[in-house]
Amino acid sequence: MAAIIRRLAVIGQGLIGSSITRAAWERNAVAELVVTDASPKVRERVAELGLGAARVVESAPEAVDGADLVILCVPVGQIAAVAREVSPVMKPGAILSDVGSVKASVVDEIESFLPAHVSLVPAHPMAGTEFSGPDAGMPGLFVNRWCIVTPSAHADPQAVDTARRFWEALGSRVEIMAPLQHDNVVTLVSHLPHLIAYSIFHTALKHEERTHSEVIKFSAGGFRDFTRIASSNPGMWRDIFLGNKPQVLDMLHRFIGDLEEFASAIGREDGETLERLLSTSRTARRRVIEKEHISVQPKPDEMKSDRTLIRPYSSEY
């Protein structure tokens, strides 16, 4: 199969960036790979790993020179700044993308300075772990996972199709949405759960301080599973919550209202209402999420690498 992208530039080699680098090469989606990272230490590690035979360069402008597709794998709060740095160097007909979890505000800012000869086609692969750094990347990370593509209204339709085919080549199931629609969707399925996970851990810590007793060390599977995502990068999630502020606040207030409904039922000892609320949630999860989870699980061999050695996970960015 011919490569979809002649030259791919990946800016940032954390979990997502290094996974794209691995997957794009292993799945023959690109003919040439150029990567970089703001951290000299990360660049050195990427060179040691030899990810996808990628050429490692020192700066973002150097990486994007001559690239057909540029993917910014940097924190949400840095996307627009890096886009401003590289956009003057991008060649006519090139595609600028990113993997951030916030779209509308970022797209609006980038559109204000992006040259007319570059198409803005952001994407959000709905995949990841709580680990980070180039050692954490996996070529099968995107297999059977959703990737939401959120093109600018001014993007060339052919560029949008190219981005879609690229992510499909990496194994993703692709959905195309307007940036604001994306933000509304991910607020509920990603941003709010992370906010709740961080919050409930704060509650547990404060309870330990107040009662002078150890609580967290006795946490069972439910607490550990639920709060696993609270070990994600704090700086990254700070930028996400602030960048998607209107949607996050709206959904948070809705959630608080639903919690109050549960609290009211418990306070009134209204078992009938409480059971109805619990049953509705249980039924909906079984009908939608658990069925979806079973249907999209990648096969074990799809997570393995034939051409790239996957090192143990690292907590370094």
SULWO-V51772 format. One record per backbone hydrogen bond with DSSP energy under -1.0 kcal/mol. CO is the residue of the C=O (numbers start at 1). NH is the residue of the N-H. Records with the same first field share a line. If there is no record, write none. Layout:
CO = NH  NH
This chain:
5 = 31
6 = 32
7 = 68  69
8 = 34
9 = 71
10 = 36
11 = 73
14 = 18
15 = 19
16 = 20
17 = 21
18 = 22
19 = 23
20 = 24
21 = 25
22 = 26
23 = 27
24 = 29
25 = 28
29 = 5
32 = 8
33 = 55
34 = 10
35 = 57
36 = 12
39 = 43
40 = 44
41 = 45
42 = 46
43 = 47
44 = 48
45 = 49
46 = 50  51
50 = 53
51 = 54
55 = 35
59 = 63
60 = 64
64 = 67
68 = 95
69 = 9
70 = 97
71 = 11
72 = 99
75 = 78
78 = 82
79 = 83
80 = 84
81 = 85
82 = 86
83 = 87
86 = 89
91 = 94
94 = 119
95 = 70
96 = 121
97 = 72
98 = 123
103 = 107
104 = 108
105 = 109
106 = 110
107 = 111
110 = 113  114
115 = 118
117 = 93
119 = 96
120 = 152
122 = 150
124 = 148
125 = 127
133 = 136
138 = 141
140 = 143
142 = 145
145 = 173
146 = 126
147 = 175
148 = 124
149 = 177
152 = 155
156 = 160
157 = 161
158 = 162
159 = 163
160 = 164
161 = 165
162 = 166
163 = 167
164 = 168
165 = 169
166 = 170
167 = 172
168 = 171
171 = 144
173 = 147
175 = 149
178 = 182
179 = 183
180 = 184
181 = 185
182 = 186
183 = 187
185 = 189
186 = 190  191
187 = 192
190 = 194
191 = 195
192 = 196
193 = 197
194 = 198
195 = 199
196 = 200
197 = 201
198 = 202
199 = 203
200 = 204
201 = 205
202 = 206
203 = 207
204 = 208
205 = 209
206 = 210
207 = 211
208 = 212
215 = 218
216 = 219
220 = 224
221 = 225
222 = 226
223 = 227
227 = 230
228 = 231
229 = 232
233 = 237
234 = 238
235 = 239
236 = 240
237 = 241
238 = 242
239 = 243
240 = 244
242 = 245
244 = 248
245 = 249
246 = 250
247 = 251
248 = 252
249 = 253
250 = 254
251 = 255
252 = 256
253 = 257
254 = 258
255 = 259
256 = 260
257 = 261
258 = 262
259 = 263
260 = 264
261 = 265
262 = 266
263 = 267
264 = 268
265 = 270
269 = 271
270 = 274
271 = 275
272 = 276
273 = 277
274 = 278
275 = 279
276 = 280
277 = 281
278 = 282
279 = 283
280 = 284
281 = 285
282 = 286
283 = 287
284 = 288
285 = 290
288 = 292
289 = 293
290 = 294
291 = 295
292 = 296
299 = 302
300 = 303
314 = 132
